[in-house]
Each structure stands twice: as C-alpha cells, then as structure tokens.
Amino acid sequence: MQTELPQADARTLSAPTEPGAEERAFQTRFETGIAASIKIEPKDWMPDAYRRTLIRQISQHAHSEIVGQLPEANWITRAPSLKRKAILLAKVQDEAGHGLYLYSAAETLGISRDQMVRDLLSGKAKYSSIFNYPTLTWADVGAIGWLVDGAAIINQIPLCRCSYGPYARAMVRICKEESFHQRQGFEIMMVLSSGTPRQKAMAQDALDRWWWPSLMMFGPPDAESANSAQSMRWGIKLFSNDELRQRFVDQTVSQAEYLGLRVPDPDLRWNGERGQYDFGAIDWNEFRNVIKGNGPCNRERMRVRTQAHEDGAWFREALERHAAKLAQRNEGTAAPRAAQGAP
Ligand code: BYC
C-alpha cells in the first residue's frame, strides 16, 4: 500500500512557495492517501505543515510522558507497601518508555532528539498541563492512574488510527500500557474509598483536586482550538477536544459513583435527551495560566528536567566519543577492502 504514495526526496522536503505541477501532483496523491486511510510513512512525500504539526504534537506528547514521571516518582520511596512500590516503579518506567517511542517517532520526521530536548528546556515546546500539579498524598497516585491515565487512553486510542504510521504504531503499545496504569490507579482508589473514613476522605480530596485539571488535558474548547480543524482534515486527530472530554466525563462519573465518591461539580447532571452528562464550566483562565508556565509546579518540573539533562552530559559525550571511535575503526577497515576492489 505504502508504495502507492510518492516518496520524499531532498527537493520535496521544503515546499516551494509556488507549487509547480509536480508539487501539485504530490499534494493530490497525499490527500487521496489520507482520504483512503493509507498510512503516511517517513519517506512518503508530505506537506511541510503536516510534518511540522506532527513534530509539534508528537514531541509535546513525548515531553508529557517524560515530565509525567515526576509527580508519581515523588511517591516511589513512600509507597505504602513493597508491592505498591514495585507497581509504581513499573508504571513510571513505562512512562519513560513511552517518551522514548515517541521521540523516535518524531525523529522519523527529521528533527533530532537533542533539538526536541532543547525546545522543552527552553520553554518553546509545551507538555501536558496536568503535570504541573503537585502530588500531595498517596491517593494522588491513585487519582493520576484513574483519571489522568483514563483521560490519556480516551485521547490516545484514536491516535492508534491516525494517519502517520510511526505515531499510530507507537500508540498501540502505549495504549495497552496505559490501560494497566488506569486499572492500578482505580484499584488504589477502591482500596482507599472502602477503607477507614480518613482514607476515604483522602480519596475524595484527590478527586476534588484532579478532576478539573483532568478535563483540561483534552485541550481548549473546540471553538478556541487553533490546530484541531486542520489536524482533523489530515487524520492526525480523529475526534475534537470537546468530543473526547465529553466521552471522559460520561465514562468516569459512574466509576466515581461505584467508588462512593462525589465528582466536584455542582452542575453535573445526566441529560436524558442528549444521552450524555451536562457538566459545569471549566476555568480556562487556570488552564491558560498553567500552559504559560505559571502552574503550581511548572518551575520545579523544568528545574528537575534541566538538572537531569545536565547530569547526563558526561554520558552523552562518552557515547559520542565511542561512536566516533567506532566510525574511525570502521573507516580504517573499510579503506583497504575498497582499495582491493572489495564490494
Ligand atoms: N496541556 O489547538 P489545540 C500521559 C496546547 S501524557 C498543554 O487544541 P492540538 C501520561 C496545544 O499544544 C498525555 N498544552 O492543540 C504521561 C496548542 O499549543 P501549540 C499527553 C495544551 O495539538 C505520564 C494550544 O494549546 N497526551 O497521558 O490540536 C503519566 C491549542 O490547543 C494542552 C498527548 O500529548 C494541554 N492539556 O490538541 C501519566 C496526546 N492542550 O502546540 C499519563 C497527544 C492543548 O500550538 N496530543 N494545549 O503551541 C493531542 O492529542 C493534542 O495535541 C491535544 C491538543 C489534544 C493535547
């Protein structure tokens, strides 16, 4: 199937201002491919704007996975049992893995990992707003798994069918792991909400604090979503921010009821006509403030990531020197073979 799409070459990677006939033909075939749900692969021709949008979304997604390790890692040394600690360690390691698959998927579009990390640390690239909130109690680990990973699954399952092959394939495994994460979070909430009154209060407090930021994870309302319309035309996004947010509310309210917890929204009610929940107004000022860098933990998150990057400098340098040494050695062995006319 993929061979039906035109392949990119050096000329087509940067779009000319006035598309010529060849450019227009590539554009038409690209659009026909998208309409027919044929995956776009790294060497296929693609418009520059499609490439840039994917780099933006995939790299920001990768950054979210990496920064997203921090709030939960805060509880690894304080998990209430050895079993809980092992599960949490595995979950946080999974998030690191997700970051790596996603950085690799973004690299297929022609951006380097170094550049992506620089963009994160300089504040040019965003990461999910949700990871700028603090984890104050053990119940927050449960709430993150249940709500944050729950929201992530709803957002990410459609991405398994998105138009860019490497992103879609990375998402398949990520979603399987997110599903385990969501269950472990819900199970922590089940234990706490059926425990002592203090434990139940702790679970309620975590739900109170994480509910609204979880709804914000889906992005601004459709009317204010600058990228949605184009991303949907390109098959990068299959559903709008508001559609996925509604799906999350509809799915999660009954889970809260099962736990015996109250969703902190006085306007939440079932709308029989729509067959969906109506819910209260989201504080978009808070969202905008958090993504501008002024959330409760933005500075701390960037401080920790910057420190980790600086601490790893010696290792990156060692890898580069090792690679240079290998390349030199290979050159040394390749030259005499070439001189002998070896293939
Ligand atoms: N936080 O036009 P819009 C995880 C930005 S990791 C911050 O609707 P788009 C997990 C948006 O980037 C979860 N920024 O954008 C990890 C844009 O700004 P730029 C991460 C946000 O891209 C560890 C502007 O607002 N998931 O689950 O069409 C442990 C306008 O928005 C946010 C993904 O990354 C936000 N919440 O739609 C546990 C999924 N929302 O870039 C769990 C992949 C919006 O133009 N990404 N912005 O400067 C997506 O699906 C889409 O990028 C979004 C936004 C729905 C997030």
Residues whose N, C-alpha, C, O or C-beta is under 5 A from the ligand:
A	BS01	BYC	Q57 Q60 H61 S64 E65 G68 Q69 E95 K126 Y127 S128 S129 V148 D149 A152 M216 M217 F218 G219 P220 S225 A226 N227 S228 S231 I291
